[in-house]
């Protein structure tokens, strides 16, 4: 029983690592849309918070069609 649980734990750790690696590499080249803001200052404040908490690049772009600021995140 103990041996079977050990194997299951090892398989879970390996599978989780592979999925995490795949998710990280999939988003490394593609920015991910987070949300929109009406004011640039609000968007920049949110981007600063994201940048300070992780290895992520966060930036805002002006969406002319919707007249709002879009927040994007890119993993480094």
MOPAC internal coordinates of N, CA, C and O (Angstrom, degrees):
PM7 1SCF
backbone

  N    0.0000 0     0.00 0     0.00 0    0    0    0
  C    1.4433 1     0.00 0     0.00 0    1    0    0
  C    1.5263 1   110.15 1     0.00 0    2    1    0
  O    1.2310 1   120.97 1   132.00 1    3    2    1
  N    1.3319 1   115.75 1   -48.00 1    3    2    1
  C    1.4557 1   120.13 1  -178.84 1    5    3    2
  C    1.5306 1   110.84 1   -63.65 1    6    5    3
  O    1.2310 1   120.82 1   141.51 1    7    6    5
  N    1.3301 1   116.03 1   -38.49 1    7    6    5
  C    1.4595 1   121.12 1   179.91 1    9    7    6
  C    1.5329 1   110.21 1   -66.49 1   10    9    7
  O    1.2310 1   120.33 1   139.70 1   11   10    9
  N    1.3268 1   116.97 1   -40.30 1   11   10    9
  C    1.4684 1   121.05 1   180.00 1   13   11   10
  C    1.5242 1   110.72 1   -65.55 1   14   13   11
  O    1.2310 1   120.15 1   139.93 1   15   14   13
  N    1.3374 1   117.33 1   -40.07 1   15   14   13
  C    1.4641 1   120.47 1   178.07 1   17   15   14
  C    1.5213 1   111.08 1   -66.80 1   18   17   15
  O    1.2310 1   120.40 1   144.48 1   19   18   17
  N    1.3151 1   116.84 1   -35.52 1   19   18   17
  C    1.4666 1   120.93 1   177.19 1   21   19   18
  C    1.5195 1   111.40 1   -63.55 1   22   21   19
  O    1.2310 1   120.88 1   136.90 1   23   22   21
  N    1.3306 1   115.93 1   -43.10 1   23   22   21
  C    1.4705 1   120.41 1   178.24 1   25   23   22
  C    1.5230 1   111.09 1   -65.41 1   26   25   23
  O    1.2310 1   120.83 1   137.43 1   27   26   25
  N    1.3184 1   116.02 1   -42.57 1   27   26   25
  C    1.4590 1   120.08 1   178.70 1   29   27   26
  C    1.5234 1   110.51 1   -61.78 1   30   29   27
  O    1.2310 1   120.34 1   138.69 1   31   30   29
  N    1.3194 1   116.95 1   -41.31 1   31   30   29
  C    1.4608 1   121.13 1   177.82 1   33   31   30
  C    1.5162 1   111.67 1   -62.82 1   34   33   31
  O    1.2310 1   120.38 1   137.08 1   35   34   33
  N    1.3218 1   116.87 1   -42.92 1   35   34   33
  C    1.4612 1   121.27 1   179.54 1   37   35   34
  C    1.5301 1   110.93 1   -64.42 1   38   37   35
  O    1.2310 1   120.29 1   138.35 1   39   38   37
  N    1.3009 1   117.05 1   -41.65 1   39   38   37
  C    1.4673 1   121.17 1   178.91 1   41   39   38
  C    1.5230 1   110.19 1   -64.71 1   42   41   39
  O    1.2310 1   120.86 1   139.20 1   43   42   41
  N    1.3226 1   115.96 1   -40.80 1   43   42   41
  C    1.4734 1   120.11 1   179.17 1   45   43   42
  C    1.5167 1   110.81 1   -63.01 1   46   45   43
  O    1.2310 1   120.01 1   136.30 1   47   46   45
  N    1.3305 1   117.58 1   -43.70 1   47   46   45
  C    1.4635 1   121.49 1   179.82 1   49   47   46
  C    1.5230 1   110.40 1   -63.70 1   50   49   47
  O    1.2310 1   119.90 1   135.59 1   51   50   49
  N    1.3061 1   117.80 1   -44.41 1   51   50   49
  C    1.4664 1   121.41 1  -179.57 1   53   51   50
  C    1.5248 1   110.48 1   -64.45 1   54   53   51
  O    1.2310 1   120.11 1   133.12 1   55   54   53
  N    1.3092 1   117.40 1   -46.88 1   55   54   53
  C    1.4675 1   120.66 1   179.95 1   57   55   54
  C    1.5238 1   110.73 1   -62.28 1   58   57   55
  O    1.2310 1   120.05 1   138.03 1   59   58   57
  N    1.3212 1   117.51 1   -41.97 1   59   58   57
  C    1.4621 1   121.19 1   178.58 1   61   59   58
  C    1.5142 1   111.85 1   -63.26 1   62   61   59
  O    1.2310 1   120.60 1   140.14 1   63   62   61
  N    1.3233 1   116.45 1   -39.86 1   63   62   61
  C    1.4612 1   120.45 1   178.45 1   65   63   62
  C    1.5173 1   111.40 1   -64.55 1   66   65   63
  O    1.2310 1   120.78 1   136.65 1   67   66   65
  N    1.3209 1   116.11 1   -43.35 1   67   66   65
  C    1.4680 1   119.57 1   179.39 1   69   67   66
  C    1.5273 1   111.43 1   -65.25 1   70   69   67
  O    1.2310 1   120.19 1   138.32 1   71   70   69
  N    1.3158 1   117.25 1   -41.68 1   71   70   69
  C    1.4613 1   119.79 1   178.75 1   73   71   70
  C    1.5281 1   111.19 1   -66.16 1   74   73   71
  O    1.2310 1   120.50 1   139.99 1   75   74   73
  N    1.3076 1   116.64 1   -40.01 1   75   74   73
  C    1.4535 1   120.43 1   177.65 1   77   75   74
  C    1.5118 1   111.83 1   -63.95 1   78   77   75
  O    1.2310 1   120.41 1   138.39 1   79   78   77
  N    1.3272 1   116.83 1   -41.61 1   79   78   77
  C    1.4662 1   121.16 1   177.58 1   81   79   78
  C    1.5167 1   110.63 1   -63.86 1   82   81   79
  O    1.2310 1   120.35 1   136.83 1   83   82   81
  N    1.3170 1   116.94 1   -43.17 1   83   82   81
  C    1.4663 1   120.70 1   179.90 1   85   83   82
  C    1.5239 1   110.90 1   -64.00 1   86   85   83
  O    1.2310 1   120.17 1   138.37 1   87   86   85
  N    1.3029 1   117.27 1   -41.63 1   87   86   85
  C    1.4654 1   120.32 1   179.46 1   89   87   86
  C    1.5199 1   110.71 1   -66.56 1   90   89   87
  O    1.2310 1   120.66 1   140.63 1   91   90   89
  N    1.3161 1   116.34 1   -39.37 1   91   90   89
  C    1.4619 1   119.81 1   179.21 1   93   91   90
  C    1.5089 1   112.85 1   -66.26 1   94   93   91
  O    1.2310 1   120.00 1   138.91 1   95   94   93
  N    1.3154 1   117.60 1   -41.09 1   95   94   93
  C    1.4556 1   119.79 1  -179.21 1   97   95   94
  C    1.5192 1   111.04 1   -75.39 1   98   97   95
  O    1.2310 1   120.06 1   150.70 1   99   98   97
  N    1.3150 1   117.49 1   -29.30 1   99   98   97
  C    1.4625 1   119.56 1   179.50 1  101   99   98
  C    1.5186 1   111.02 1   -67.71 1  102  101   99
  O    1.2310 1   119.75 1   145.38 1  103  102  101
  N    1.3292 1   118.08 1   -34.62 1  103  102  101
  C    1.4547 1   120.14 1  -177.35 1  105  103  102
  C    1.5243 1   112.36 1   -95.01 1  106  105  103
  O    1.2310 1   119.81 1   175.84 1  107  106  105
  N    1.3390 1   117.96 1    -4.16 1  107  106  105
  C    1.4577 1   120.14 1  -177.19 1  109  107  106
  C    1.5232 1   112.05 1   -64.55 1  110  109  107
  O    1.2310 1   119.72 1   147.36 1  111  110  109
  N    1.3153 1   118.13 1   -32.64 1  111  110  109
  C    1.4539 1   120.19 1  -178.79 1  113  111  110
  C    1.5113 1   114.04 1  -102.63 1  114  113  111
  O    1.2310 1   120.12 1   170.84 1  115  114  113
  N    1.3167 1   117.37 1    -9.16 1  115  114  113
  C    1.4568 1   120.99 1  -175.90 1  117  115  114
  C    1.5109 1   110.96 1  -119.38 1  118  117  115
  O    1.2310 1   120.29 1   -61.01 1  119  118  117
  N    1.3372 1   117.06 1   118.99 1  119  118  117
  C    1.4647 1   117.92 1   176.61 1  121  119  118
  C    1.5255 1   110.83 1   -65.62 1  122  121  119
  O    1.2310 1   121.21 1   -32.68 1  123  122  121
  N    1.3054 1   115.28 1   147.32 1  123  122  121
  C    1.4721 1   120.92 1   179.82 1  125  123  122
  C    1.5256 1   109.17 1  -111.56 1  126  125  123
  O    1.2310 1   121.00 1   -53.33 1  127  126  125
  N    1.3260 1   115.70 1   126.67 1  127  126  125
  C    1.4571 1   121.48 1   177.90 1  129  127  126
  C    1.5178 1   109.65 1   -69.69 1  130  129  127
  O    1.2310 1   120.40 1   -47.35 1  131  130  129
  N    1.3378 1   116.84 1   132.65 1  131  130  129
  C    1.4531 1   121.15 1  -179.85 1  133  131  130
  C    1.5199 1   110.75 1  -103.63 1  134  133  131
  O    1.2310 1   119.91 1   119.59 1  135  134  133
  N    1.3364 1   117.78 1   -60.41 1  135  134  133
  C    1.4534 1   121.44 1   177.63 1  137  135  134
  C    1.5191 1   109.86 1  -169.76 1  138  137  135
  O    1.2310 1   120.69 1    -4.14 1  139  138  137
  N    1.3243 1   116.28 1   175.86 1  139  138  137
  C    1.4627 1   122.42 1  -179.61 1  141  139  138
  C    1.5220 1   110.97 1  -111.53 1  142  141  139
  O    1.2310 1   121.58 1   -26.43 1  143  142  141
  N    1.3207 1   114.57 1   153.57 1  143  142  141
  C    1.4621 1   122.39 1   178.30 1  145  143  142
  C    1.5210 1   108.73 1  -132.45 1  146  145  143
  O    1.2310 1   120.66 1   -31.73 1  147  146  145
  N    1.3083 1   116.34 1   148.27 1  147  146  145
  C    1.4584 1   121.29 1   177.00 1  149  147  146
  C    1.5262 1   111.61 1   -78.08 1  150  149  147
  O    1.2310 1   120.27 1   149.52 1  151  150  149
  N    1.3359 1   117.09 1   -30.48 1  151  150  149
  C    1.4564 1   121.48 1  -177.49 1  153  151  150
  C    1.5212 1   110.52 1  -115.25 1  154  153  151
  O    1.2310 1   120.82 1   -40.96 1  155  154  153
  N    1.3293 1   116.04 1   139.04 1  155  154  153
  C    1.4556 1   120.84 1   179.33 1  157  155  154
  C    1.5261 1   111.32 1   -61.89 1  158  157  155
  O    1.2310 1   119.97 1   140.91 1  159  158  157
  N    1.3140 1   117.66 1   -39.09 1  159  158  157
  C    1.4691 1   120.88 1  -178.95 1  161  159  158
  C    1.5299 1   111.39 1   -59.71 1  162  161  159
  O    1.2310 1   120.25 1   140.00 1  163  162  161
  N    1.3178 1   117.13 1   -40.00 1  163  162  161
  C    1.4693 1   120.65 1   178.72 1  165  163  162
  C    1.5272 1   110.94 1   -65.51 1  166  165  163
  O    1.2310 1   121.15 1   138.48 1  167  166  165
  N    1.3204 1   115.41 1   -41.52 1  167  166  165
  C    1.4710 1   120.27 1   179.70 1  169  167  166
  C    1.5260 1   110.17 1   -64.89 1  170  169  167
  O    1.2310 1   120.25 1   134.29 1  171  170  169
  N    1.3236 1   117.13 1   -45.71 1  171  170  169
  C    1.4646 1   120.75 1  -179.60 1  173  171  170
  C    1.5297 1   111.44 1   -64.12 1  174  173  171
  O    1.2310 1   120.20 1   143.49 1  175  174  173
  N    1.3139 1   117.22 1   -36.51 1  175  174  173
  C    1.4676 1   121.18 1   177.79 1  177  175  174
  C    1.5318 1   110.17 1   -63.11 1  178  177  175
  O    1.2310 1   120.46 1   135.69 1  179  178  177
  N    1.3231 1   116.73 1   -44.31 1  179  178  177
  C    1.4668 1   120.90 1   178.17 1  181  179  178
  C    1.5323 1   110.69 1   -64.78 1  182  181  179
  O    1.2310 1   120.32 1   140.69 1  183  182  181
  N    1.3276 1   116.99 1   -39.31 1  183  182  181
  C    1.4705 1   120.52 1   178.32 1  185  183  182
  C    1.5211 1   110.65 1   -63.75 1  186  185  183
  O    1.2310 1   120.25 1   138.75 1  187  186  185
  N    1.3310 1   117.13 1   -41.25 1  187  186  185
  C    1.4688 1   120.93 1   177.86 1  189  187  186
  C    1.5242 1   111.41 1   -61.22 1  190  189  187
  O    1.2310 1   120.29 1   139.21 1  191  190  189
  N    1.3258 1   117.06 1   -40.79 1  191  190  189
  C    1.4659 1   121.17 1   179.21 1  193  191  190
  C    1.5291 1   110.94 1   -63.74 1  194  193  191
  O    1.2310 1   120.43 1   138.62 1  195  194  193
  N    1.3216 1   116.79 1   -41.38 1  195  194  193
  C    1.4676 1   120.64 1   179.99 1  197  195  194
  C    1.5202 1   110.10 1   -66.86 1  198  197  195
  O    1.2310 1   120.06 1   135.24 1  199  198  197
  N    1.3280 1   117.49 1   -44.76 1  199  198  197
  C    1.4637 1   121.35 1  -179.18 1  201  199  198
  C    1.5185 1   111.84 1   -62.74 1  202  201  199
  O    1.2310 1   119.65 1   145.58 1  203  202  201
  N    1.3219 1   118.28 1   -34.42 1  203  202  201
  C    1.4595 1   120.67 1  -176.86 1  205  203  202
  C    1.5281 1   112.45 1   -76.50 1  206  205  203
  O    1.2310 1   119.68 1   160.97 1  207  206  205
  N    1.3258 1   118.22 1   -19.03 1  207  206  205
  C    1.4549 1   120.53 1  -174.11 1  209  207  206
  C    1.5108 1   115.98 1   -99.21 1  210  209  207
  O    1.2310 1   119.32 1   171.45 1  211  210  209
  N    1.3310 1   118.91 1    -8.55 1  211  210  209
  C    1.4669 1   118.88 1  -174.73 1  213  211  210
  C    1.5215 1   110.11 1  -161.21 1  214  213  211
  O    1.2310 1   121.23 1    -2.11 1  215  214  213
  N    1.3139 1   115.25 1   177.89 1  215  214  213
  C    1.4609 1   121.81 1   175.91 1  217  215  214
  C    1.5211 1   109.28 1   -84.83 1  218  217  215
  O    1.2310 1   120.98 1  -117.09 1  219  218  217
  N    1.3136 1   115.72 1    62.91 1  219  218  217
  C    1.4561 1   120.68 1  -176.99 1  221  219  218
  C    1.5175 1   109.95 1  -129.43 1  222  221  219
  O    1.2310 1   121.11 1   -32.83 1  223  222  221
  N    1.3004 1   115.48 1   147.17 1  223  222  221
  C    1.4560 1   121.03 1   170.55 1  225  223  222
  C    1.5228 1   106.11 1   -99.71 1  226  225  223
  O    1.2310 1   120.35 1   -49.78 1  227  226  225
  N    1.3075 1   116.94 1   130.22 1  227  226  225
  C    1.4584 1   121.48 1   178.99 1  229  227  226
  C    1.5177 1   107.53 1  -127.73 1  230  229  227
  O    1.2310 1   120.81 1   -42.60 1  231  230  229
  N    1.3201 1   116.06 1   137.40 1  231  230  229
  C    1.4552 1   119.81 1  -179.65 1  233  231  230
  C    1.5227 1   110.12 1  -151.31 1  234  233  231
  O    1.2310 1   121.42 1   -18.16 1  235  234  233
  N    1.3212 1   114.88 1   161.84 1  235  234  233
  C    1.4625 1   121.59 1  -178.31 1  237  235  234
  C    1.5261 1   109.67 1  -114.34 1  238  237  235
  O    1.2310 1   120.92 1   -37.26 1  239  238  237
  N    1.3107 1   115.85 1   142.74 1  239  238  237
  C    1.4617 1   121.37 1   174.72 1  241  239  238
  C    1.5257 1   109.01 1  -129.21 1  242  241  239
  O    1.2310 1   121.12 1   -30.30 1  243  242  241
  N    1.3209 1   115.46 1   149.70 1  243  242  241
  C    1.4559 1   121.19 1   178.60 1  245  243  242
  C    1.5181 1   108.99 1   -83.51 1  246  245  243
  O    1.2310 1   120.23 1   -54.55 1  247  246  245
  N    1.3159 1   117.16 1   125.45 1  247  246  245
  C    1.4635 1   123.09 1   177.72 1  249  247  246
  C    1.5305 1   106.91 1  -100.12 1  250  249  247
  O    1.2310 1   121.01 1   -82.87 1  251  250  249
  N    1.3156 1   115.68 1    97.13 1  251  250  249
  C    1.4649 1   122.19 1  -176.09 1  253  251  250
  C    1.5285 1   111.51 1   -59.29 1  254  253  251
  O    1.2310 1   120.13 1   138.76 1  255  254  253
  N    1.3279 1   117.36 1   -41.24 1  255  254  253
  C    1.4541 1   121.24 1  -176.82 1  257  255  254
  C    1.5161 1   114.28 1   -64.17 1  258  257  255
  O    1.2310 1   120.59 1   145.53 1  259  258  257
  N    1.3296 1   116.47 1   -34.47 1  259  258  257
  C    1.4671 1   120.51 1  -178.76 1  261  259  258
  C    1.5237 1   112.38 1  -106.15 1  262  261  259
  O    1.2310 1   120.34 1  -179.44 1  263  262  261
  N    1.3332 1   116.95 1     0.56 1  263  262  261
  C    1.4684 1   124.03 1  -176.68 1  265  263  262
  C    1.5318 1   112.02 1    45.39 1  266  265  263
  O    1.2310 1   121.56 1  -120.52 1  267  266  265
  N    1.3415 1   114.62 1    59.48 1  267  266  265
  C    1.4599 1   121.35 1   178.39 1  269  267  266
  C    1.5180 1   108.94 1  -153.84 1  270  269  267
  O    1.2310 1   120.89 1   -13.71 1  271  270  269
  N    1.3063 1   115.91 1   166.29 1  271  270  269
  C    1.4582 1   122.89 1   178.15 1  273  271  270
  C    1.5176 1   108.95 1   -98.44 1  274  273  271
  O    1.2310 1   120.60 1   -52.09 1  275  274  273
  N    1.3402 1   116.45 1   127.91 1  275  274  273
  C    1.4658 1   122.44 1   179.18 1  277  275  274
  C    1.5199 1   110.16 1  -101.49 1  278  277  275
  O    1.2310 1   120.90 1   -46.29 1  279  278  277
  N    1.3127 1   115.88 1   133.71 1  279  278  277
  C    1.4640 1   122.24 1   177.70 1  281  279  278
  C    1.5247 1   108.76 1   -96.62 1  282  281  279
  O    1.2310 1   120.88 1   -51.55 1  283  282  281
  N    1.3269 1   115.92 1   128.45 1  283  282  281
  C    1.4674 1   123.16 1  -179.39 1  285  283  282
  C    1.5156 1   109.14 1  -122.88 1  286  285  283
  O    1.2310 1   120.58 1   -32.47 1  287  286  285
  N    1.3412 1   116.50 1   147.53 1  287  286  285
  C    1.4562 1   122.51 1   178.07 1  289  287  286
  C    1.5202 1   108.69 1  -128.25 1  290  289  287
  O    1.2310 1   121.50 1   -40.46 1  291  290  289
  N    1.3259 1   114.74 1   139.54 1  291  290  289
  C    1.4475 1   121.61 1   178.84 1  293  291  290
  C    1.5212 1   107.41 1  -132.17 1  294  293  291
  O    1.2310 1   119.99 1   -54.38 1  295  294  293
  N    1.3205 1   117.62 1   125.62 1  295  294  293
  C    1.4714 1   119.53 1   179.28 1  297  295  294
  C    1.5150 1   109.35 1   -76.40 1  298  297  295
  O    1.2310 1   120.91 1   -35.68 1  299  298  297
  N    1.3128 1   115.87 1   144.32 1  299  298  297
  C    1.4695 1   121.36 1  -178.10 1  301  299  298
  C    1.5066 1   111.48 1   -97.84 1  302  301  299
  O    1.2310 1   120.10 1   180.00 1  303  302  301

